[in-house]
Amino acid sequence: MSVDLGLSPDQESIAELFDGFFSNEAPPAVARAAEPLGFDRDLWNKVIELGAPGMGSAPENGGGGASLGDLVVVAETVGRSIAPVPLVDHLAALSLLTDADLVAGEAIAAVAVRPADANGIWSLVPTGAVADVVVGVDGDETVVVRSAPPMSGPRNHGSMPLADRSAREGSRTVLGPASLFDAVLDRWKLLTAAALVGIADAAKELGVAYVKDREQFGVPVGSFQAVQHGLADLPVAIDGGRLLTHKAAWALENVTDGLLDWANNDITDGPALATMALLFAADAAVMATDRSLHYHGGYGFAEEYDIQMYYRRARGWSLILNDPTTVSLSLADRLFGSVEG
Amino acid sequence: MDFSLSPEVIEFRDEIRSIVREFVTPEIADRMHTTGVFDAPELNLELGRRGILERACPGLGKGDPIEMYVMFNELEKAGAPYDGLAVALMIAAVVNKLGTDEQKERIIPSIISGEALVCMGYSEADFGSDVASIKTRAVKDGDEWVINGSKMWTTLAQVAEWLILLTRTDLDLPKHKGLTMFILPMNTPGITVEPVHTLGTEITNATWYDDVRVGDEAVLGGENNGWRTMTTVLAFERGVMGGTNAGVPLLRHFHEWAEANGIFDEPTTRERMARSVIDMQVATLLTMRSAWIAASGGMPGLEGSMTKVFAVEAYQRASRWTQATAGPAGLLQFHEEGAAGEGFVEYDARHSPVMSIYGGTTEINRNNIAERHLGLPKSR
């Protein structure tokens, strides 16, 4: 037990495997073709062949028993490729669900990230348009509902398969009190943060490649210092986001009664770190896609260029939980205690 | 990844914390702000006496850079005056890496005992970021070197025992190649020190060198090899030895004041505070990564640039919003009644701009990242 800030050899292999898989099977044209729904069934079937849907589940349930750090590595590759498969949501939901068809990936699970309203409706559930099973909070209970997915939903900025789902219609099981859901949401924040780091990383790569190639005034645009300095911030935010995400994974898996000693910058509380990672990675992805799109000049907003797809997903994936102020205030309550009265 | 400190490092950290509790008193902090000398000899001596400096110095004793990170991180979070110690240990590490056996024996013990400080003479009045163009000359005269010129920002020269001095020794070589670094005692005849008062309280200096004579024993890292010595120093300086968590004590001081004045319940304040806590955590993780790279035998030059760019701007963001949130109370200085954060809010607004300059400006660090990490063409 001592500080080790590199990926393990296993994680290096996982990253290589999934990056290779997605660049072969899901180049940006696949994400483009899957719009506006944002789901490609054939690609999901290939993800099933990889064993990815159940990789985080316990071996006794037929899963791969991967660590949270391993799942973070996978989620980052999903972000890098913007592959139109709901792997992040599915892996998060399976922290609580053990059904064999979910572990195998034959059925898809979604996380209702916000509680159901008074009528029992979970609004704008990420992956809600295509999920067979949704887990979330209804009143003071954590429930899981199996019902037929609508396979369509409102067209949206991030081309995400969003849909409203009922927490009461369909085959409903009460799993326990609402607090049971906290662990699912922590894992969802963690893996979404990792995916956003992946988006930021891909946007940086697209931007750097473009400015090396594009010439104006007889030289590459990337030789201008104003452009260089805007891009130089990106690897800093990406590395910072990756470290914070991995620390959250480490804390969620290894630390009980973690520290919330922000006054000495000593924080090992997993749930706080997961929220911190989500907020930071969201900013990183938004900044990276903003700048990369901008340095593409006019081509940045031409639909045929890929950067605009990253730009929209950076916002879609980071806003679907809630507005950043609300998320920050929930973090503040955990760090500083809630406001009385 | 594993973010847990080993049991030995935890024991080491706890020892530092107990020393900090004993030695970093409000009086010491006060003295730092009235004298402008960011150094506490009694603290240095205690760390030296217990063998902690030797243990934390890269390449010496136990020499685990994670411990060096832990030591400076604890000192910085406590608001201790540690600038003198940071420079001295950094130079001890460089002497250990590049110096002769004779230099190691003569210089290192005085530093790791906590007795001697070191000041750094690189920049000149006309050469800051373009430090490779400096004009201070060292000319060989028989067995001796004769040094003439002047330096700026020679912080701690008024109290340091050693000086590390960048000079030009060959006018015919390209600018990065004709440089030589010296390390010499500050009491060598011919050195004059004039104080320069700064916005951030710390008193730095301008120094003059008139026919300063030293022998070959003062050459550090080889003749015309000064640039390499310089980059070795900077790899340690940027983002490993403190300077990356300066916002932590500020947030603590601000929070105490805001709670006492009933404004900590404001959602805007809580949101900003939560954001700054995230920033500080990321800054410390980037610092830890630099230390971990050094602990694994690497040179975290590029990562140090990344750490410094982020950490300094995070501190500046925190300083900006805490002072703005405090309003008029954020204008009041130490010991004035009603001063926000006991005056630290006002002090940090003066201190934070310094940080994006020394040890390499944010622009130089961004150039570094753009060229060496992103592979973009040299822009100048």
Contacts between the chains, C-beta under 8 A, distances in Angstrom:
chain1	res1	chain2	res2	distance
A	1	B	2	6.6
A	1	B	4	4.8
A	1	B	6	6.1
A	1	B	7	7.7
A	2	B	2	6.7
A	2	B	4	6.8
A	2	B	5	6.6
A	2	B	6	3.6
A	2	B	9	6.8
A	2	B	66	7.4
A	3	B	2	6.3
A	3	B	3	6.7
A	3	B	4	7.3
A	3	B	5	6.5
A	3	B	6	7.7
A	3	B	9	7.8
A	3	B	66	5.4
A	3	B	288	6.6
A	3	B	291	8.0
A	3	B	292	5.5
A	3	B	295	7.5
A	4	B	1	6.1
A	4	B	2	4.3
A	4	B	292	7.4
A	5	B	1	5.4
A	5	B	3	7.9
A	5	B	288	6.8
A	5	B	289	5.1
A	5	B	292	4.7
A	6	B	1	7.1
A	7	B	1	7.3
A	69	B	1	6.3
A	204	B	374	8.0
A	208	B	374	5.1
A	208	B	375	7.4
A	208	B	376	7.2
A	211	B	376	7.2
A	212	B	375	7.5
A	212	B	376	6.9
A	219	B	377	7.9
A	220	B	377	6.4
A	222	B	376	4.6
A	222	B	377	6.6
A	223	B	376	6.9
A	223	B	377	4.3
A	223	B	378	7.9
A	223	B	379	5.9
A	224	B	379	6.8
A	225	B	367	7.4
A	225	B	370	8.0
A	225	B	379	4.2
A	225	B	380	7.3
A	228	B	366	6.9
A	228	B	367	7.0
A	228	B	370	3.7
A	228	B	371	7.9
A	228	B	374	7.6
A	228	B	376	5.2
A	228	B	379	5.7
A	229	B	363	7.1
A	229	B	366	4.5
A	229	B	367	7.9
A	229	B	370	6.9
A	231	B	370	6.4
A	231	B	374	5.9
A	231	B	376	7.2
A	232	B	309	7.5
A	232	B	365	8.0
A	232	B	366	4.0
A	232	B	367	7.7
A	232	B	369	4.0
A	232	B	370	4.6
A	232	B	373	7.7
A	232	B	374	6.9
A	233	B	309	7.3
A	233	B	366	7.5
A	235	B	306	6.6
A	235	B	369	6.3
A	235	B	373	5.4
A	235	B	374	7.0
A	236	B	286	7.6
A	236	B	306	4.6
A	236	B	309	5.8
A	236	B	310	4.9
A	236	B	369	7.1
A	237	B	310	7.7
A	239	B	286	6.8
A	239	B	289	7.4
A	239	B	306	6.4
A	240	B	282	4.1
A	240	B	285	6.7
A	240	B	286	5.8
A	240	B	310	6.2
A	241	B	282	7.7
A	243	B	1	7.7
A	243	B	282	7.2
A	243	B	285	4.1
A	243	B	286	6.9
A	243	B	288	8.0
A	243	B	289	6.4
A	244	B	278	7.7
A	244	B	281	6.5
A	244	B	282	5.7
A	244	B	285	6.1
A	246	B	1	4.3
A	246	B	3	7.8
A	247	B	1	7.2
A	247	B	3	5.0
A	247	B	285	6.4
A	249	B	1	7.9
A	250	B	1	6.0
A	250	B	2	6.6
A	250	B	3	5.1
A	250	B	4	7.9
A	251	B	3	7.4
A	254	B	4	7.4
A	262	B	251	7.4
A	262	B	277	4.6
A	262	B	280	7.8
A	263	B	248	7.5
A	263	B	251	7.2
A	263	B	252	4.5
A	263	B	255	7.0
A	264	B	77	5.5
A	264	B	248	7.0
A	264	B	252	8.0
A	265	B	73	7.9
A	265	B	77	6.0
A	265	B	245	6.1
A	265	B	248	4.8
A	265	B	277	8.0
A	265	B	280	5.1
A	265	B	281	6.4
A	265	B	284	5.5
A	267	B	277	7.6
A	267	B	281	5.9
A	268	B	3	7.5
A	273	B	281	7.9
A	276	B	277	7.5
A	276	B	278	4.7
A	276	B	281	6.3
A	279	B	274	8.0
A	279	B	275	7.4
A	279	B	278	6.0
A	280	B	278	5.3
A	280	B	282	6.2
A	325	B	267	7.5
A	325	B	271	5.7
A	328	B	270	7.7
A	328	B	271	4.4
A	328	B	274	4.7
A	328	B	275	6.3
A	329	B	267	6.0
A	329	B	270	6.0
A	329	B	271	6.0
A	329	B	274	7.4
A	331	B	274	4.6
A	331	B	277	8.0
A	331	B	278	7.9
A	332	B	270	3.9
A	332	B	271	6.6
A	332	B	273	6.5
A	332	B	274	4.3
A	335	B	273	7.9
A	335	B	274	6.2
A	335	B	277	6.0
A	336	B	255	7.8
A	336	B	264	7.4
A	336	B	270	6.7
A	336	B	273	7.0
A	336	B	274	7.9
A	339	B	265	4.6
A	339	B	270	7.7
